[in-house]
Amino acid sequence: RVLTCHVVATSALSDAIMGMVDDDGGKHPVPTLGGCTLQATYDGDTIMLEDERGRTATVTIADVKQSNGVIHVIDQVLLPAM
């Protein structure tokens, strides 16, 4: 479940994520394939993701395009709620 809480069903580049955060007033819920809901925010050009335990990961490398989607490298492991 930890792994699938890092995977979403859509391919969203960082500028699109920032737009969703703006549209939602500063925080955007991100449902994962593992059933977790992450909260996306950003500061300047830095996107952050908060897990269900309140831990925050920072995107260190954004928009790594792959044949089956896009990868955003983060600096923390995100965990599901207990």
Phi, psi and omega in degrees: 000326179301315180298312184288345173282000175253006186238132175243161186272008180231153178260103184239122175284162187301322179294326177291321178297315179298323177296320178294320177299314178299315180299330182263014174079024175115350179210130183240126177287136181237101177286137181253167178292339179275003179088004177274159171236116177268157176245118180266135173221174173208158177223114186066239178258007185259121177266138176237148177235128178254131179273182184287352177258002179087007177279140182245128175251143178255136175286117182265331175222119183254158168062046174274098185286135178232168182295334182247015179155208182224143179249139171239115181283133179240164186258008180218158170272128178268139186239148175287166175299158182307000000 
